[in-house]
């Protein structure tokens, strides 16, 4: 049990370290730190020593992050282009968390694989129970595969959470778009109002569309790219309806009103579906936690009485 507890603790610590490396953005932090030091040197009038500035940075930013990125660049050379494109698409659908790129994800995968496999080997080597070498290698390979896919699982959870936030925010955003368009604003100005109203993933997506349109991209192309980055079917159908109304000359306000009603119906259906799933999800904790506790509380007094009765004496 001690070995299992140590193993679980080390895995949790390793997972936490990986998440910390993945969430932090070392490039932005380095840039801010260097800029602050350069401004300090300019104010004090001291001579700028780049080597001193480099050595004053934390060990993780000087050693760990460059090594991780070098490992990721090495892995990219042997990774098919389709896999890199798929990973880049997943990062975009996850909202590009903390500026992570495919290089960092690949390096995290190999680091996690080596860490999980190394922990298993260390535990079986230090522990008192001696396992055969073949079983140690097999278990290490299994945990190594688990560590290799751990960053992918984290990325998938980020994607599902972001898509859920987008679905939850779409009905209110479409209502505001409808009100603004019916009041006389253009569609671009209505998207600007939505981006200023909330700080959600959907509003950030609209803000990016507005910036792309200002830089010269066509509105329908910017909207299609936004739908591809989000990967939400409801957003894809909404963008298709808006583009079709623009091409056919249909009233945009009417289209937005229909899309808003459909999204509210869809959100209500999703809520009802989750409510119907709740009793089934409650069976697992009830069967594993609640029912055994109730059986112990209810049957222990009866068992004690039987042990002190004549029946208990016969059984002894």
C-alpha positions as CSV (number, residue, x, y, z in Angstrom):
1,X,0.0,0.0,0.0
2,X,2.9,2.4,0.7
3,X,4.3,1.7,-2.7
4,X,1.0,2.4,-4.4
5,X,0.5,5.6,-2.4
6,X,4.0,6.8,-3.4
7,X,3.3,5.9,-7.0
8,X,0.0,7.8,-7.0
9,X,1.6,10.9,-5.3
10,X,4.5,10.9,-7.8
11,X,2.1,10.6,-10.8
12,X,-0.1,13.5,-9.4
13,X,3.0,15.7,-8.9
14,X,4.3,14.9,-12.4
15,X,0.9,15.7,-13.9
16,X,0.9,19.0,-12.0
17,X,4.3,19.9,-13.3
18,X,3.3,19.1,-16.9
19,X,0.1,21.2,-16.6
20,X,2.2,24.0,-15.1
21,X,4.7,23.9,-18.0
22,X,1.8,23.7,-20.5
23,X,-0.2,26.6,-19.1
24,X,2.6,29.0,-18.6
25,X,3.8,31.0,-21.6
26,X,7.6,31.2,-21.2
27,X,8.2,33.4,-24.2
28,X,5.8,36.2,-23.0
29,X,7.2,35.9,-19.5
30,X,10.8,36.2,-20.8
31,X,9.9,39.2,-22.9
32,X,8.3,41.0,-20.0
33,X,11.1,40.2,-17.7
34,X,13.8,41.3,-20.2
35,X,11.8,44.5,-21.0
36,X,11.5,45.3,-17.2
37,X,15.3,44.8,-16.7
38,X,16.2,46.9,-19.7
39,X,14.0,49.7,-18.5
40,X,15.6,49.5,-15.1
41,X,19.1,49.7,-16.5
42,X,18.0,52.7,-18.6
43,X,16.7,54.5,-15.6
44,X,19.7,53.8,-13.4
45,X,22.2,54.5,-16.2
46,X,24.1,51.3,-15.6
47,X,25.8,49.4,-18.4
48,X,23.7,46.6,-19.8
49,X,25.2,43.1,-19.4
50,X,23.2,40.6,-21.4
51,X,24.9,37.6,-19.8
52,X,24.0,39.0,-16.3
53,X,20.3,39.4,-17.4
54,X,20.3,35.9,-18.8
55,X,21.7,34.4,-15.6
56,X,19.2,36.3,-13.5
57,X,16.2,34.5,-15.1
58,X,14.7,31.4,-13.4
59,X,16.2,27.9,-14.0
60,X,13.0,26.8,-15.8
61,X,13.1,29.6,-18.3
62,X,16.9,29.2,-18.9
63,X,17.1,25.4,-19.1
64,X,13.8,23.5,-18.9
65,X,11.8,25.3,-21.6
66,X,14.6,25.4,-24.2
67,X,15.3,21.7,-23.7
68,X,11.6,21.0,-24.0
69,X,11.3,23.0,-27.2
70,X,14.4,21.4,-28.7
71,X,12.9,18.0,-28.0
72,X,9.7,19.1,-29.7
73,X,11.6,20.4,-32.7
74,X,13.3,17.0,-33.0
75,X,10.0,15.2,-32.8
76,X,8.5,17.4,-35.5
77,X,11.1,16.2,-38.0
78,X,9.7,12.6,-37.7
79,X,6.1,13.5,-37.4
80,X,3.8,13.4,-40.5
81,X,2.5,16.7,-41.7
82,X,-1.1,15.5,-41.4
83,X,-0.5,14.8,-37.7
84,X,1.0,18.3,-37.2
85,X,-2.0,19.9,-39.0
86,X,-4.4,17.9,-36.8
87,X,-2.6,19.0,-33.7
88,X,-2.6,22.6,-34.8
89,X,-6.3,22.4,-35.5
90,X,-6.9,21.0,-32.0
91,X,-4.9,23.8,-30.5
92,X,-7.0,26.4,-32.4
93,X,-10.2,24.7,-31.2
94,X,-8.9,24.8,-27.7
95,X,-8.4,28.5,-28.0
96,X,-4.6,28.3,-28.2
97,X,-4.1,28.0,-24.5
98,X,-1.3,30.2,-23.2
99,X,0.3,30.4,-26.6
100,X,1.2,26.6,-26.8
101,X,2.3,25.4,-30.2
102,X,2.6,21.8,-31.6
103,X,6.3,21.8,-30.6
104,X,5.4,22.2,-26.9
105,X,2.7,19.5,-27.1
106,X,5.1,17.0,-28.7
107,X,7.8,17.7,-26.2
108,X,5.3,17.4,-23.3
109,X,4.2,14.0,-24.7
110,X,7.7,12.6,-24.7
111,X,8.5,14.1,-21.3
112,X,5.4,12.7,-19.8
113,X,6.1,9.3,-21.3
114,X,9.6,9.2,-19.9
115,X,8.4,10.4,-16.5
116,X,5.6,7.9,-16.1
117,X,7.7,5.0,-17.3
118,X,10.7,6.1,-15.1
119,X,8.4,6.4,-12.0
120,X,7.2,2.8,-12.5
121,X,10.8,1.5,-12.8
122,X,11.9,3.5,-9.8
123,X,9.0,2.2,-7.6
124,X,9.6,-1.4,-8.6
125,X,13.3,-1.0,-8.1
126,X,13.1,0.6,-4.7
127,X,10.1,-1.4,-3.3
128,X,10.5,-4.5,-1.3
129,X,8.4,-6.6,-3.7
130,X,10.6,-7.9,-6.5
131,X,8.8,-8.3,-9.8
132,X,10.1,-10.2,-12.8
133,X,11.9,-8.0,-15.4
134,X,9.3,-8.8,-18.1
135,X,6.4,-7.6,-15.9
136,X,8.3,-4.4,-15.0
137,X,9.0,-3.6,-18.7
138,X,5.3,-4.3,-19.6
139,X,3.9,-2.1,-16.8
140,X,6.4,0.6,-17.7
141,X,5.4,0.5,-21.3
142,X,1.7,0.8,-20.4
143,X,2.3,3.7,-18.1
144,X,4.6,5.3,-20.7
145,X,1.7,5.1,-23.3
146,X,-0.6,6.7,-20.7
147,X,1.9,9.5,-20.1
148,X,2.3,10.0,-23.9
149,X,-1.4,10.5,-24.4
150,X,-1.8,12.6,-21.2
151,X,-1.2,16.0,-23.0
152,X,-3.7,14.9,-25.7
153,X,-6.3,14.1,-23.1
154,X,-5.7,17.5,-21.5
155,X,-6.1,19.2,-24.9
156,X,-9.3,17.3,-25.6
157,X,-10.8,18.4,-22.2
158,X,-9.9,22.0,-23.1
159,X,-11.7,21.7,-26.4
160,X,-14.8,20.2,-25.0
161,X,-14.9,22.9,-22.2
162,X,-14.5,25.7,-24.7
163,X,-17.2,24.3,-27.1
164,X,-19.6,24.0,-24.1
165,X,-19.0,27.6,-23.2
166,X,-19.6,28.7,-26.8
167,X,-22.9,26.8,-27.0
168,X,-24.0,28.3,-23.7
169,X,-23.2,31.8,-24.9
170,X,-24.6,31.6,-28.4
171,X,-28.4,32.3,-27.7
172,X,-27.7,35.5,-25.7
173,X,-25.1,36.7,-28.3
174,X,-27.6,36.0,-31.2
175,X,-30.3,37.9,-29.3
176,X,-28.0,40.9,-29.0
177,X,-27.0,40.6,-32.7
178,X,-30.7,40.5,-33.7
179,X,-31.5,43.6,-31.6
180,X,-28.5,45.6,-33.0
181,X,-29.3,44.7,-36.6
182,X,-33.0,45.5,-36.2
183,X,-32.0,48.8,-34.6
184,X,-30.1,49.7,-37.8
185,X,-26.6,48.7,-37.2
186,X,-24.6,46.7,-39.7
187,X,-23.5,43.1,-39.0
188,X,-19.9,44.1,-38.3
189,X,-21.0,46.8,-35.8
190,X,-23.3,44.3,-34.2
191,X,-20.4,41.8,-33.7
192,X,-18.4,44.6,-32.2
193,X,-21.2,45.2,-29.7
194,X,-21.2,41.5,-28.8
195,X,-17.4,41.5,-28.3
196,X,-17.6,44.5,-26.1
197,X,-20.5,43.2,-24.0
198,X,-19.0,39.9,-22.7
199,X,-15.7,38.3,-22.1
200,X,-16.5,34.8,-23.5
201,X,-14.9,32.6,-26.0
202,X,-17.6,33.5,-28.5
203,X,-17.1,37.3,-28.0
204,X,-13.3,36.8,-28.5
205,X,-14.1,34.9,-31.7
206,X,-16.2,37.8,-33.0
207,X,-13.4,40.3,-32.0
208,X,-10.9,38.3,-34.1
209,X,-13.3,38.2,-37.0
210,X,-13.6,42.0,-36.8
211,X,-9.8,42.4,-36.8
212,X,-9.5,40.1,-39.8
213,X,-12.1,42.1,-41.7
214,X,-10.3,45.3,-40.9
215,X,-7.1,43.8,-42.2
216,X,-8.7,43.1,-45.6
217,X,-10.2,39.5,-45.3
218,X,-13.6,39.0,-46.7
219,X,-16.4,38.7,-44.1
220,X,-17.6,35.3,-45.3
221,X,-14.0,33.9,-45.2
222,X,-13.4,35.3,-41.7
223,X,-16.7,33.8,-40.5
224,X,-15.9,30.4,-42.0
225,X,-12.5,30.5,-40.4
226,X,-14.1,31.3,-37.1
227,X,-16.5,28.3,-37.4
228,X,-13.5,26.0,-38.3
229,X,-11.6,27.2,-35.3
230,X,-14.5,26.6,-32.9
231,X,-15.6,23.3,-34.3
232,X,-19.2,23.7,-33.0
233,X,-21.9,22.5,-35.4
234,X,-24.3,25.2,-34.3
235,X,-21.8,27.9,-35.1
236,X,-21.2,26.3,-38.5
237,X,-24.9,26.3,-39.4
238,X,-25.2,29.9,-38.1
239,X,-22.3,31.1,-40.3
240,X,-23.7,29.2,-43.3
241,X,-27.1,30.9,-42.8
242,X,-25.5,34.4,-42.5
243,X,-23.5,33.9,-45.6
244,X,-26.5,32.5,-47.5
245,X,-28.6,35.5,-46.5
246,X,-25.9,37.9,-47.7
247,X,-25.6,36.1,-51.1
248,X,-29.4,35.8,-51.7
249,X,-30.4,39.2,-50.3
250,X,-32.6,37.8,-47.5
251,X,-33.3,40.0,-44.5
252,X,-30.4,39.5,-42.0
253,X,-32.5,40.4,-39.0
254,X,-35.1,37.7,-39.8
255,X,-32.3,35.1,-40.3
256,X,-30.8,36.1,-37.0
257,X,-34.2,35.9,-35.2
258,X,-34.7,32.4,-36.5
259,X,-31.2,31.3,-35.6
260,X,-31.7,32.7,-32.1
261,X,-34.9,30.8,-31.5
262,X,-33.3,27.6,-32.8
263,X,-30.3,28.0,-30.5
264,X,-32.6,28.6,-27.4
265,X,-34.5,25.4,-28.3
266,X,-31.2,23.6,-28.8
267,X,-29.9,24.8,-25.4
268,X,-33.1,23.7,-23.7
269,X,-32.9,20.2,-25.3
270,X,-29.3,19.9,-24.2
271,X,-30.3,20.8,-20.6
272,X,-33.1,18.2,-20.7
273,X,-30.7,15.6,-22.0
274,X,-28.2,16.3,-19.2
275,X,-31.0,16.1,-16.7
276,X,-32.1,12.7,-18.0
277,X,-28.4,11.5,-17.8
278,X,-28.1,12.5,-14.1
279,X,-29.9,9.5,-12.6
280,X,-27.7,7.1,-14.6
281,X,-24.6,8.9,-13.5
282,X,-25.7,8.8,-9.9
283,X,-25.8,5.0,-9.9
284,X,-22.0,4.6,-9.8
285,X,-21.4,6.6,-6.6
286,X,-24.6,5.2,-5.0
287,X,-23.5,1.6,-5.8
288,X,-19.9,2.1,-4.7
289,X,-20.2,4.5,-1.8
290,X,-23.7,5.0,-0.5
291,X,-25.1,1.5,-0.6
292,X,-22.1,-0.2,1.1
293,X,-22.2,2.4,3.9
294,X,-25.9,1.9,4.4
295,X,-25.4,-1.9,4.5
296,X,-22.7,-1.6,7.1
297,X,-24.8,0.8,9.3
298,X,-27.9,-1.3,9.1
299,X,-26.6,-4.8,9.2
300,X,-23.8,-4.4,11.8
301,X,-26.1,-4.3,14.8
302,X,-28.0,-7.3,13.6
303,X,-24.8,-9.2,13.0
304,X,-23.6,-8.4,16.5
305,X,-26.8,-9.7,18.0
306,X,-26.6,-12.9,16.0
307,X,-23.0,-13.5,17.2
308,X,-24.1,-13.3,20.8
309,X,-27.3,-15.4,20.3
310,X,-27.7,-19.1,20.3
311,X,-27.3,-19.2,16.5
312,X,-23.9,-17.6,16.9
313,X,-22.9,-20.2,19.4
314,X,-23.9,-23.0,17.0
315,X,-21.8,-21.5,14.2
316,X,-18.8,-21.2,16.5
